[in-house]
Amino acid sequence: MGGRKSSTRVHVVSDVHGNAEALARAGDGADALICLGDLVLFLDYADHSRGIFPDLFGVENADRIVELRTARRFEEARDLGRRLWAGLDRERLIEGAVRRQYAEMFAAFPQPTYATYGNVDIPGLWSEYAGPGTTVLDGQRVEIGGRVFGFVGGGLPSPMRTPYEVDEEEYAAKVEALGEVDVLCSHIPPEVPELCYDTVARRFERGSEALLAAIRRTRPRYALFGHVHQPLARRMRIGGTECVNVGHFAATGRPWALEW
């Protein structure tokens, strides 16, 4: 008599934004953890007292910059930022703060973890903090439990000018390099209005036409992503592909589970 084949369970998180406490538990009961990026917390739009920005410039300035960005007054927000940073070593201060967050975040990853970058991450620092149990992938594939997972990190150019934004051609090349996969993992969603609109920020975030084209062409079983914290639609089917926003982990502390 043949034994029953054991199942594989993977937990998926995105937009961790400093929630190391929940991240340390995110892999409980799973064979692997997948992280779709945005480990850094620069400014918490739900609690303006949290993040690198208010630590440096106070809650009142954080309130003001969130107000301007939410009103899409991006140039005024940039002017405020320029005034606040004047005379300060911006790169040194941000890198120091990011390093402190990365030390905590990467120490919280369970083994094994498969991770890609978000648009607010700084890829050049990851190799210093990723331990042997963490595999970092960007435009690359890996097999987990007999299924092929492809990873595409970063975001596309936006008015927010976040640290890891790449141009559309470079992003499309990373998508193309994956070929056919069972599960397509990215930080940003495919370019579908319902998946890209944030109902709290009241704006469309950047989605990828290349991801959408790959979903239609190669038909993975799943397309998993984050980036949009309060999406109009959390999931939808495109052909035979289930597209899922795995959730704003910083707020929920709960991973999304995939089992087969």
N, C-alpha and C positions, 0 to 999 in steps of 0.2 A: 504493500500500500504506500502510495506516495504521500509525503508530508505536505501540509498546507504551506504555500509560499508565504513567507513573512512580508509584511507591508513596510513601506518607507514613509516616514513623516518628516516634512520640512516646515520649519516656521520662517516666515518672511516679515521683515520690518523695514520701514523707511522713515525718514525725517525724525531721527532720534533726538536731535537738537538738545543734547546735554542730559538726557534722561538715563544716566548710567545705572541707577538703582534698578529700574525696570529691565534694562538691557541685560543685566547679570542673570535675570530669570527667564529671558525670552526664549532660550533654547530648551527649557525644561520639558521633558517628554518627547523631544524631537531627535531625529538622527542627524540633523544639520540645521544651522541657522543661515539664512540669507539676509544680507543687509543692503538696501538699495540707496544708501547714502544720506547725506546731510547730517553728519555727526555734530557739527559745530553749531553752537547757539550764539549768534551775533546779537539778535534782538528778538524777544518773544512778543509777538503781536497780541497775545492774550494776557500776558502779564509783563508790563513794560519795565518792571524792576529787575528782570532777569536777562542776562546776556552780557556780552563784551561791551556793547555800546553804553548801556546804563551804568555799568561798572566804571567806565571812564568818564562819562559826561552827565550822569545823573538822570533821574526818572523824568524830570520836566522836559529835558531835551529829547528823551526817548518818546514821550507823549507827543511832542511837536512833530518829530520826524515821521512817526506812524500816521499822524493826522494828514501830513502833506502827501505821503505816499499813497494813502488810501484814497485821497482826493485826486490822485494821478497828477499832482503838482510836482513832478519829478525834478524839474530844474531848480525849484525853490528848495526842495529837500537836499539836492546836491550843494546848493549855496550854503545852507545851514551846516552841512557836513564840512565844507571847506573852511568855514569860519571856526568851527570847533577844533579841527585838526591843525589849524595854523600854528606853526612853531613847534609842533610835536613830531616825533619820529614815528609816523604812522605804521610803517612796515614792521619795525621792531616791536612796537606795543601789541599789534595784532598777532604777530607770529608768536610772541610769548604767551598770550592768552590762549591762542589756538593750541599750542603745544601742551599747556596744562589740561585743556579739555581732552585732547587726543590721548594723553597718558591715561586718563581715567576711562575713556570710552573703550580703547583697545584692550585694556586690562579686564573689562567687563565681558568681552566677547567669549562665548563658550567655544569648545572645540567639537567638530570643525565649524568654522564660519567661512562663508563665501561672500565677498563684499565688493561693491563698486562705489564710485564717487558720486556725490550729489553736486549740485551747482554751487553750494556754499563751501564745499570742501577744498582743501589745498593738497592736491595729489602728491606734490613733491615731498611732503612730510610723512606720507603714510608708510613708506618703507622703513622708517625709523621706529615705528610703533607696532607694526603688524608682526605678531609672534608666529611661530611655526604652525600653529593651528588655524591661522587666518590666511586665506587665499584671496588676493586682490585681483580682480579681472575687469578689463575694459576693452571691448571689442574682441573678447575671447570666450571660449566655450569650456564647459566642464561636465563630466558625467556624474550624476548623483542617483544612486539606486536604479541604474539602468536607463535613466532619462537624460537627455542632453539639454543643458541649460546654457543660454547665451546671455552675456552681460554687456550693456552699453552704459557707460557712466557720463556724468556731467549734464549740462543744460545748453540751451541755445541763447544767442545774444538777446538781452532784454534791457528795458530802461533801468532795472535795478543794478545792472553791472556787477553781478556777483562773481566770486573768484574763478570758478571753473565753468566758463561758457566758451563753447567752441563754435566755429562757423558751420553753416549747414552742410557744406561739402565734406568737411572733416567728420562731422557726426554721421552723415550718410555712409561714409567709407567704413566706419566702425560697424554699423548695422550690416552692411554688405559682407564684411569679413566673417560674420557669424554663419552664413549659409542657412541651412534648414535646422531648426532646433525644435525640441518639444516644448520648452518653456522659454519665452523671451523676457528677459529681466532688464529693466531700465529705470533710471531715476524719474525722468519726465514721461508723461503719457503720449500715446499717439495723438496726432492732430485731429481730435474730434471735439466739437464745442462742448458737449455735455460732460466730457471727461476733463476738460481744461478750465472750466469756469469755476472760480472760487466764490461761494455764496456769501462768505463773510467779508473777504477782502473786496468783493464786488468788482472783480476783474478777471479777464482771461489770462491764464498763465501760458507760457510757450509750450506747445506740444510739437511733436516731430512728424512731418510728412513722410520721412524715410521709414520711421517705425510703422506708420499706417500702411505704407506700400508693402513693406516686408510681411506684415500680418496678412494682407490680402494675397500676396504672392506665395508665401511659404506655409501659411496656415498652421502655426504652432497651436498646441492644445490650449496654452495659456499665454497671455501677455500680462506681466505683473509690473507695477510701477507705483510711485508715490507722488511727491512734489506738490500736488494740489491738496492743501490741508482740509478744506471743506468743499469737496466737489459736488456739483449738481447731480452727477450720477457716479456711484461708486463702482458699478460694474455694468458691462453690456457685452453682447455677442457681436462680433464682426465675422460673418461667415461661420466657420466652425471654431473660431477662437474665442475663449472666454477672457475678456479684458477686465482686470481687477485692480483698483486702487487699494493697496494693502493697508492703508490707514495712516493717520498722523500719530506715530508711536509716541512722540513727546507728550501728547495729551492723553492718549488712551492707555499706554503701557502694555498693550496687548498685541501679540503677533498675529498675523494671518496664517492659517494652517493649510497645507496641501498634503494630501495623503493618497498613496496609490499602492 
